[in-house]
């Protein structure tokens, strides 16, 4: 061991380097000038010699150095047995280490074969010691003894870059080869990086991590983005709601008609600027201002409250029973197989009675509509839940003792009418028979004055098992008591107004306390929005006009489309899948928001092309999402479990590759969920 010189140079930021042989022969420094905690361990002379030769060679060629290489931040390393396709190792000096941050775009100029590549840093940069392995005893020793030793090794940087493509005639094409070793690597400036990564458009989501000024942007009028459907996913506290609030604000600014199914009432105050101190400070740092959306309309069920009851644009509504598919209703009610059979029998009888009594259809046009009706997507026009309940009540009556007596009486009466009317009349008088006057059940719909007609239809479509009919009646009565359908003079949903450009419509479901009820509302409004957008798209196409883009955000999507639900409700899922597929062409985009992606089935995740993924800590969930969002590389997935609130892994179809983004703070007011 030998005493080391004072560490003054090290404190001025100069790197420590191995002593040369000449320096080793210099007279020793007096002990009084050496701090007690500074010692060095001499390294083998052959190591110093190798470094000295490299230094002399570098000085020798310095005068003929290619000026372009001065701008290089690193050089490609040799491949090894563990090298992977499309990944290349880059080594750099200690001074250049800070230049290659994660997600930095680079150009690799393979001078040996004259090919240029674009790549992106996906791992690192890591710091590795020169001359010895990082895992060697001596390297570990000098780090562990950091309190006692000031000596350390000089070090270099290492990073892994993913090759995005080869540059050929101004275009980026899939690479057919790899850069050669010792190829110089150059940074792309932010302007060129934005172009390569596809950061273009008026809708800003946030800042790309790894760049000082690059904004994560996309074009809201690009049909390949929002209409291709998006998933916003992450655990509670990761920033999902802030992302949704920011997206609502940006979509409104872009003139998109935005509809939010809000099960907690979080977004019922987004027309006001945020009053959260932390959010306001974050906005200030991004040079943005708190600001509410310009046009907010809140819709809530008649008889239910809104979390913003004094809002100037408050719209209570009721659903029309006739608009819901009978198959969707039977699924949502959870009917058994026997109950489903009776439900559809009663539904068919109700349709016949509506036609017989001239309620619907009345005109030739309405009769044509009946022929074109698709009951997998909608219900029978003008039918109410009370019509159906009256028919079910009559079925229950027909199976009672009194009902059976009336059935026999009607059968005898029908027999008499088969002979001449005079003979039948005389026979009745001669026998002194009295007509049966049973206690018939009261009817409450337009059928109330036509019990005979209703009973006749029920008898013509006879059924058994009174217990199943009573169970069905109980579920229908429970549904009616929700006061969800055909409530007095309550208006239905005005789909046309919801599709106004730049309008934000929040469907406030915070006062329902019933996932079943929420699902009924979501299913019906989704169907109505799709039909209205279809009609508008057709009209716009015929007139050569642009169609207003529509964005539909479904909070707590796992409650609406969980794996268990769609296995029990395949018709409901088919409706959503139909909307998702047809919506792509008609500028209707869906956004599913959930903290429980593991509850969403593969069929639902398969509808998504864009992802905004916040922090996920469950490795099993991450593994499943990896299979779903296959365009996201493993290096990014490795960061998902440690993302800070507000950071997200963003994969949009308009981006060249998925990126880590610091999502903008929400400028709008958002209510906290208790």
Number of C-alpha atoms within 10 A of each C-alpha: 7 12 17 20 17 14 15 9 11 12 9 8 8 10 14 15 11 18 12 13 12 7 9 12 8 8 7 11 13 9 11 7 11 15 13 11 10 17 17 15 13 11 11 8 13 9 12 16 13 11 16 15 11 11 11 11 11 12 11 11 10 10 8 8 11 10 8 9 13 10 12 19 21 26 23 24 19 14 14 8 5 6 11 11 10 16 19 22 21 26 25 26 16 16 11 14 21 12 14 26 18 19 22 21 28 24 19 27 22 20 14 11 10 9 18 20 23 24 25 24 24 21 18 18 22 14 18 19 16 14 14 14 12 14 11 9 10 16 18 12 13 18 15 11 11 11 10 13 16 18 21 18 18 16 19 18 22 23 24 22 27 21 24 22 19 23 17 13 7 7 9 15 14 13 18 8 12 19 25 21 17 17 21 24 25 22 21 16 12 16 11 12 18 20 12 17 18 19 21 16 14 15 19 20 20 22 20 24 22 18 16 9 11 17 22 26 21 21 18 20 18 14 17 18 21 27 29 24 26 23 24 25 24 24 18 15 14 21 22 26 23 22 23 19 22 22 21 26 24 21 25 21 16 17 18 23 23 27 24 22 24 20 23 21 23 21 28 26 21 26 21 17 18 23 14 15 9 11 19 20 15 17 18 13 11 13 8 15 18 19 17 18 23 14 15 23 19 25 21 23 24 19 16 15 15 23 19 15 12 8 15 10 12 16 20 19 22 21 22 21 23 17 21 24 23 22 20 25 21 21 20 18 18 15 18 14 11 13 20 20 16 21 23 14 17 25 21 14 18 25 19 14 19 20 13 12 14 10 14 19 19 12 10 9 9 13 14 11 14 14 8 9 14 12 14 15 21 20 22 23 20 15 20 19 18 20 22 21 23 24 26 25 18 25 26 22 19 24 19 13 11 16 20 13 16 21 17 13 15 16 11 11 13 11 11 16 13 9 10 9 11 10 12 16 12 11 13 14 11 9 8 9 9 8 11 12 10 11 10 16 15 13 19 12 15 14 20 14 12 13 17 12 14 22 20 15 18 21 15 10 13 12 17 12 11 15 12 19 22 16 15 23 21 13 15 20 14 12 15 17 10 12 16 20 23 20 17 9 8 16 15 18 21 15 16 12 12 21 23 18 20 24 24 28 26 27 26 27 25 19 16 18 11 11 13 15 17 20 16 20 20 18 21 23 21 18 21 19 22 21 14 17 23 18 13 18 19 14 14 14 12 9 9 9 10 11 17 21 26 29 25 22 25 22 22 19 23 22 20 22 22 20 18 13 19 19 14 15 20 14 21 27 21 15 19 22 16 14 20 22 16 16 20 18 15 23 24 28 25 24 23 24 22 23 22 18 26 17 17 21 17 15 13 21 17 11 17 19 20 24 22 23 26 31 26 23 14 12 12 11 14 19 11 13 19 15 11 15 16 9 14 19 15 11 13 16 17 12 15 22 16 13 19 15 16 20 26 30 24 25 23 24 18 21 21 15 17 21 22 25 24 21 28 24 27 30 28 27 24 22 16 10 7 4
